Amino acid sequence: MNNFWIGGTEKFLLGLIAEFCRTNEVHIATVLGGGPLEPEFKKMPVSIFHASPVIFANKRLPLKLFWLLAAPVTLIRLLIFLLKVKPDAVISSLYQSDILGMSAAHLSGVKKRILVQHDIQKFGFLRKYFKSLFALHRATSIIAVSDSVRGFLVSYWRVPVEKITVIPDAINFENFASAVKPLDKKNITFGIIGRLEPVKGHRCFLEALAILKEKYKIEPKVIVAGGGPIEKDLKVYREANSLNKVEFWGPVLDAREFFRQVDVAVFPSLEEGFGLVVLEALAAKKLVVASAIGSFREIIQPGSNGILFPVDDREALAAVLKSLLDEPDRIEKYKTNLALWFEQVGYKYDLGRAKDQYEKLFAIL
C-alpha cells in the first residue's frame, strides 16, 4: 500500500486485513512512508515494512519529488523484502504501490499478483504509460471495487474484461451501531467527511449553503470533517459568505465520532471509484444526500436509502437541503427504509463477504 493516511482505501484495507489475520499470515509494505492510521494497523498480528528509504521520508519532500527520488531504492528494498518473505500472493492498492508492488512481485517470482483498482482517475501520458506497463500488465488479476471502476478499466486502461473481478469495498456494519442518534427535528445537523480536495465537491456544498442563507434565510449547523489542500480556500469562502454555523473539524481518525453528531451526511463528489464513507453513513443510520455519480448510484437507491442530486449542481443540492429542513419527517422515513435496504442489498458490502470473495479469487489464480 502507499501509506497509512486516512482515506477510504486505507480504512477498507484496515478492515480487510483484520479479517485475513484470523486465518492467514499477513505482511504489509508501504512505499510512501507512514501516517496516522499506522497505530491501528500495528494492533493486528502483522509485520510492517517501510520500503521507502528513511533518508527521503524524513525530509518531508513534496510527494512528486519524494516519489521520483525514492522509487528506484524503494523498488530494490521491496524486491529484497519479497524474496525474504516469499509470499503466496501480493496485493497492491493505489498508483505508487501498484507500480512498485507489481514490479517487485513480478521480479521476485510471485505467481499471484493482484492489483486493486479503487479510483477512476485519469493521468497524463507518462503517468498513464508507467502504470499500464509496470502495474496493470504485470498483475495476474485485477479487482475493481465497483462496476463503474470496471468500466473505467476497460475503456480507459484497455484491460481485458476477463482479467477483472468486481469485489466492492466493504465495512463491518456492526462497528457503526454506536454512531446512531435520535433525530432532533428542530436542530438538524448536516455533515460532510472526507479529504478536502476539489474532486470531493466541498465547494458545491458550501455554495448550496450560501444559497440557503441568501435566498431562504436558512442557516443550518454543518460539520466539515477532514483535512487537505483546499482547507484554507474553503474557510475563506465560509468567512466571505458569513456561514457562521459551518464548523471545520480537521482530520477525524474514527468516523463514528463524526456520525454521532450529524443527522444528514452529504457527499457531493465529482467522481469516486467507490465511496466507502457512504457505506459508513448508511451503517450509522444517516440519511445520505449524494451526487449522482456512477459509483454512488450503485449504492444509493433514491427513495429507499438516500437522495441523489445532479453532479456539481449547487441549486439542486440547496433545494434538497431546504426540503429536509422544511419536512424533517422525511429524514425519519428514510431511516426506517434503511432496515429493508440492509436486508435486501446491504449484505453485498459486508466485510466478511468481501474477505471470502478475495480468498475465492486467490484459490482460482
C-alpha positions in Angstrom: 0.0 0.0 0.0 1.1 3.6 -0.4 1.0 4.7 3.3 -1.2 4.9 6.4 -3.0 8.1 5.7 -6.8 8.5 6.4 -8.8 7.6 3.3 -11.4 5.1 2.1 -8.8 2.8 0.6 -6.7 2.7 3.8 -9.8 2.2 6.0 -11.0 -0.7 3.8 -7.6 -2.3 3.9 -7.5 -2.0 7.7 -10.8 -3.9 8.0 -9.9 -6.5 5.3 -6.5 -7.2 6.8 -8.1 -7.7 10.2 -10.3 -10.4 8.6 -7.4 -12.0 6.9 -5.2 -12.1 10.0 -7.5 -14.6 11.6 -6.5 -17.4 9.3 -3.5 -16.1 7.3 -0.1 -14.7 7.7 -0.1 -11.1 6.5 2.8 -8.7 5.8 2.3 -5.1 4.9 4.8 -3.0 2.9 4.4 0.7 2.3 6.1 2.7 -0.4 5.4 6.3 0.8 6.0 6.2 4.5 3.7 6.1 7.4 0.6 8.0 8.5 -2.0 8.5 11.3 -3.6 5.1 10.8 -0.4 3.1 11.3 -1.0 2.6 15.1 -4.3 0.9 14.1 -2.6 -1.5 11.8 0.1 -2.2 14.4 -2.7 -3.5 16.7 -3.0 -6.5 14.4 -0.7 -9.5 14.2 1.1 -8.3 11.0 4.6 -7.3 10.1 5.0 -3.8 8.7 7.9 -2.9 6.4 8.5 0.7 5.2 10.1 0.1 1.8 10.8 3.8 1.1 14.3 4.8 2.4 14.2 6.8 5.7 16.6 9.4 4.3 13.9 10.6 1.9 10.9 10.0 4.2 12.4 12.3 6.9 13.0 15.2 4.5 9.2 16.0 4.2 9.7 16.5 0.4 6.8 17.2 -1.9 5.2 13.9 -2.9 6.2 14.0 -6.6 9.8 14.8 -5.8 9.8 12.2 -3.0 8.4 9.6 -5.4 11.0 10.3 -8.1 14.0 10.3 -5.8 12.9 7.3 -3.7 11.3 5.0 -6.3 14.5 3.1 -7.5 15.7 2.4 -4.0 12.2 1.6 -2.8 11.8 -0.9 -5.6 15.1 -2.6 -4.6 14.2 -2.7 -0.9 10.7 -4.1 -1.8 12.2 -6.7 -4.0 14.6 -7.9 -1.2 11.7 -7.9 1.2 9.6 -10.2 -1.1 12.5 -12.5 -1.7 12.9 -12.9 2.0 9.2 -13.3 2.9 8.2 -15.5 -0.1 4.5 -14.6 -0.1 1.9 -16.7 -1.9 0.2 -13.5 -3.2 0.9 -9.8 -3.4 -1.9 -7.3 -3.4 -1.4 -3.6 -4.3 -3.6 -0.5 -4.0 -3.1 3.0 -5.4 -0.7 4.4 -8.0 2.7 4.2 -6.5 2.0 0.9 -4.7 0.7 -0.6 -7.9 3.8 0.2 -9.9 6.3 -0.8 -7.3 4.3 -3.6 -5.8 3.5 -5.4 -9.1 7.0 -4.8 -10.5 8.7 -6.2 -7.4 6.3 -9.1 -7.2 6.9 -9.9 -10.9 10.7 -9.7 -10.5 10.7 -11.9 -7.3 8.6 -14.6 -9.0 5.3 -14.2 -7.0 2.7 -16.0 -9.1 -0.4 -14.4 -7.7 -0.2 -10.6 -8.3 -3.4 -8.8 -7.7 -3.9 -5.1 -8.3 -7.0 -3.5 -6.7 -8.3 -0.5 -8.7 -10.1 1.9 -6.3 -10.4 5.1 -8.5 -11.3 6.4 -11.9 -8.6 9.0 -12.0 -7.1 9.9 -15.4 -3.4 10.7 -15.9 -1.1 12.5 -18.2 0.8 10.4 -20.9 3.8 9.5 -18.8 2.0 8.5 -15.6 -0.5 6.5 -17.6 2.3 4.7 -19.5 4.1 3.8 -16.3 1.0 2.4 -14.6 -0.1 0.5 -17.7 3.4 -1.1 -18.4 4.7 -1.7 -14.8 1.4 -2.3 -12.9 -1.6 -3.4 -15.0 0.4 -5.6 -17.4 2.3 -7.3 -14.6 -0.8 -8.0 -12.5 -2.2 -11.5 -13.0 -5.6 -10.4 -11.8 -7.3 -7.0 -11.2 -10.0 -6.3 -8.7 -12.4 -3.4 -9.5 -14.2 -2.0 -6.4 -17.4 -1.2 -8.4 -19.0 -1.7 -11.8 -18.0 1.9 -12.6 -14.4 1.1 -12.0 -14.6 -2.0 -14.1 -15.9 0.1 -17.0 -13.1 2.6 -16.5 -10.5 -0.2 -16.5 -11.9 -1.5 -19.8 -12.4 1.9 -21.6 -9.5 4.0 -20.3 -6.9 1.4 -19.4 -7.8 -1.2 -22.1 -7.7 -4.0 -19.6 -9.3 -7.2 -20.9 -12.6 -7.7 -19.2 -11.8 -11.3 -18.4 -8.9 -10.2 -16.2 -11.2 -8.1 -14.0 -13.2 -9.3 -10.9 -15.6 -6.9 -9.2 -15.4 -7.0 -5.4 -16.9 -4.0 -3.7 -15.2 -2.3 -0.8 -16.9 -3.2 2.4 -17.2 -2.4 6.1 -18.2 -4.1 9.4 -21.7 -2.6 9.8 -21.9 -3.5 13.5 -19.0 -1.2 14.2 -21.2 1.8 13.5 -24.1 0.9 15.7 -22.7 3.3 18.4 -23.0 6.2 15.9 -26.8 6.0 15.7 -28.5 9.0 17.3 -32.1 10.1 17.7 -33.2 12.9 15.3 -33.8 16.4 16.8 -36.2 17.8 14.2 -35.6 21.4 15.4 -31.8 21.2 15.2 -30.9 19.2 12.1 -27.2 18.9 11.6 -25.6 18.3 8.1 -22.1 17.0 7.7 -19.5 16.1 5.1 -16.5 13.9 5.8 -13.5 13.3 3.5 -10.3 14.7 2.3 -10.5 18.4 1.4 -9.8 18.1 -2.3 -11.7 19.7 -5.3 -12.9 16.3 -6.5 -14.9 15.8 -3.3 -17.2 18.7 -4.0 -16.9 20.7 -0.8 -17.2 23.9 -2.7 -20.5 22.9 -4.2 -21.8 22.1 -0.7 -20.7 25.5 0.7 -22.3 27.3 -2.3 -25.5 25.4 -1.7 -25.4 26.6 2.0 -24.8 30.2 0.8 -27.9 29.9 -1.4 -30.0 28.7 1.6 -28.8 31.7 3.6 -29.3 34.3 0.9 -32.5 33.1 -0.7 -34.3 31.5 2.2 -32.7 33.0 5.3 -31.9 29.4 6.5 -28.6 28.6 8.2 -28.4 25.0 9.5 -25.5 23.7 11.5 -22.8 22.0 9.4 -19.8 19.9 10.3 -16.9 19.6 7.8 -14.5 16.8 8.8 -11.2 16.2 7.0 -8.0 17.9 6.0 -6.4 18.7 2.7 -5.1 21.2 0.2 -8.2 23.3 -0.2 -9.0 23.8 3.5 -7.8 27.4 3.5 -9.9 28.3 0.4 -13.0 26.7 1.9 -12.5 28.7 5.2 -12.1 31.9 3.2 -15.4 31.1 1.4 -17.1 30.5 4.7 -16.0 33.8 6.1 -16.8 35.7 2.9 -20.3 34.4 2.9 -20.8 34.6 6.7 -21.6 30.9 7.0 -21.2 31.1 10.7 -22.6 27.7 11.6 -20.1 25.8 9.5 -17.5 24.1 11.7 -14.2 22.6 10.4 -13.1 19.7 12.5 -9.9 18.8 10.7 -9.0 15.1 10.1 -11.0 12.6 12.0 -9.4 9.2 12.8 -12.6 7.5 13.8 -15.6 8.4 11.5 -18.0 7.3 14.2 -17.2 10.5 16.2 -18.4 12.5 13.2 -21.5 10.5 12.6 -22.6 10.7 16.2 -23.1 14.5 15.7 -24.8 14.6 12.3 -28.3 13.7 11.0 -27.7 14.0 7.3 -24.5 13.1 5.5 -23.8 15.0 2.3 -21.4 13.6 -0.4 -21.2 16.0 -3.4 -18.2 14.3 -5.1 -17.4 15.0 -8.7 -16.1 11.5 -9.1 -15.3 8.5 -7.0 -14.3 4.9 -7.6 -16.5 3.7 -4.8 -17.3 5.7 -1.7 -16.6 3.7 1.5 -17.8 6.7 3.6 -21.2 6.4 2.1 -21.5 2.9 3.5 -20.3 4.1 6.8 -23.0 6.8 6.8 -25.7 4.2 6.0 -24.4 1.9 8.7 -24.7 4.8 11.2 -28.3 5.1 10.1 -27.8 8.6 8.5 -29.8 9.9 5.6 -27.3 10.2 2.7 -27.6 13.0 0.2 -25.1 12.4 -2.6 -24.2 13.5 -6.2 -25.5 11.1 -8.9 -22.1 9.8 -10.0 -21.8 6.2 -11.2 -20.4 4.7 -8.1 -22.9 6.4 -5.8 -25.7 5.2 -8.0 -24.6 1.7 -7.4 -25.1 2.1 -3.6 -27.8 4.7 -3.2 -31.4 3.8 -4.3 -33.4 7.1 -4.4 -36.5 6.9 -2.3 -35.1 3.9 -0.3 -31.7 4.6 1.3 -30.8 8.1 0.2 -31.2 11.1 -2.1 -29.3 11.8 -5.3 -28.8 15.2 -7.0 -27.2 16.2 -10.3 -23.4 16.4 -10.1 -22.0 19.8 -9.2 -25.5 21.4 -9.1 -25.5 23.7 -6.0 -29.0 24.9 -6.8 -30.3 21.3 -6.8 -28.4 20.5 -3.6 -29.8 23.6 -1.9 -33.3 22.6 -2.8 -32.8 19.1 -1.3 -31.4 20.5 1.9 -34.3 23.0 2.2 -36.9 20.3 1.7 -35.4 18.3 4.5 -35.3 21.3 6.8 -38.9 22.0 5.9 -40.1 18.4 6.3 -37.8 16.7 8.8 -40.2 13.7 8.9 -38.7 12.7 5.6 -35.4 12.0 7.3 -37.1 9.6 9.7 -38.9 7.9 6.8 -35.5 7.3 5.0 -34.0 5.9 8.3 -36.9 3.5 8.5 -36.4 2.3 4.9 -32.7 1.6 5.7 -33.6 -1.6 7.5 -35.2 -3.0 4.4 -32.2 -2.0 2.3 -29.7 -3.7 4.6 -31.8 -6.9 4.4 -32.1 -6.9 0.7 -28.9 -5.3 -0.6 -26.6 -4.3 2.3 -25.1 -7.8 2.7 -23.2 -7.2 -0.6 -21.0 -4.7 1.3 -20.3 -6.8 4.4 -16.6 -7.1 5.2 -16.7 -10.9 5.9 -18.3 -11.4 2.4 -15.5 -9.3 0.8 -12.9 -11.4 2.5 -14.5 -14.6 1.3 -14.5 -13.2 -2.3 -10.9 -12.4 -2.1 -10.0 -15.9 -0.9 -12.0 -17.5 -3.7 -10.1 -15.4 -6.2 -6.8 -16.5 -4.6 -7.8 -20.1 -4.9 -8.5 -20.0 -8.7 -5.4 -18.0 -9.7 
